[in-house]
Amino acid sequence: MKYREAAKKLERLGCQELPRRGSGSHRKWLNPATQRATVLPDWGSKDLKLGTLRAAVKQLGLEWEKFEKS
């Protein structure tokens, strides 16, 4: 799954991307419901590794099944 697809799913689940403070290929996300944050790499057209994506979803306090279905 590419970053854009993951970002759309996270937005549908109520998460927000925090403003960038500098350069780099990683973006910070916040789940306002749980007040938990995580970082996701934005590699453009390259796929995110499944383990990286699953860990980020878990860190935000979301269930993987809900993320997949959104």
C-alpha positions as CSV (number, residue, x, y, z in Angstrom):
1,M,0.0,0.0,0.0
2,K,1.3,3.4,-0.9
3,Y,1.4,6.4,1.5
4,R,-1.5,8.2,-0.3
5,E,-3.8,5.2,0.2
6,A,-2.8,4.8,3.8
7,A,-3.3,8.6,4.4
8,K,-6.9,8.5,2.9
9,K,-7.8,5.5,5.2
10,L,-6.4,7.3,8.3
11,E,-8.4,10.4,7.4
12,R,-11.6,8.4,7.1
13,L,-11.0,7.0,10.6
14,G,-10.7,10.5,12.0
15,C,-6.9,10.9,12.2
16,Q,-5.1,14.1,11.3
17,E,-1.8,14.7,9.6
18,L,0.2,17.3,11.7
19,P,1.9,20.2,9.9
20,R,5.5,19.5,8.8
21,R,8.2,21.4,10.6
22,G,11.0,20.7,8.3
23,S,12.2,18.7,5.3
24,G,12.2,14.9,5.2
25,S,10.2,11.9,4.0
26,H,8.3,11.2,7.2
27,R,5.0,12.6,8.3
28,K,3.4,12.7,11.7
29,W,-0.2,11.6,12.4
30,L,-2.4,12.1,15.4
31,N,-5.6,10.3,16.5
32,P,-7.6,13.0,18.4
33,A,-9.8,10.3,19.9
34,T,-7.0,8.6,21.7
35,Q,-4.4,11.5,21.7
36,R,-1.8,9.0,20.3
37,A,0.6,9.9,17.5
38,T,2.9,8.1,15.1
39,V,5.1,8.7,12.2
40,L,4.7,7.3,8.6
41,P,7.3,7.4,5.9
42,D,6.1,9.1,2.6
43,W,8.1,7.3,0.0
44,G,6.0,8.5,-3.0
45,S,5.4,5.7,-5.4
46,K,7.1,3.0,-3.3
47,D,4.9,0.7,-1.1
48,L,5.1,0.9,2.6
49,K,6.2,-2.3,4.4
50,L,3.3,-4.2,5.9
51,G,5.0,-4.3,9.4
52,T,5.6,-0.6,9.4
53,L,2.0,0.2,8.5
54,R,0.5,-2.3,11.0
55,A,2.8,-0.8,13.8
56,A,1.7,2.7,12.9
57,V,-2.0,1.8,13.0
58,K,-1.5,0.1,16.4
59,Q,0.4,3.1,17.8
60,L,-2.6,5.3,16.8
61,G,-4.9,3.0,18.9
62,L,-6.8,1.7,15.8
63,E,-7.8,-1.8,14.9
64,W,-6.2,-3.3,11.8
65,E,-9.5,-4.7,10.6
66,K,-11.2,-1.3,10.7
67,F,-8.2,0.2,8.9
68,E,-8.4,-2.4,6.1
69,K,-12.1,-1.9,5.6
70,S,-12.1,1.9,5.5
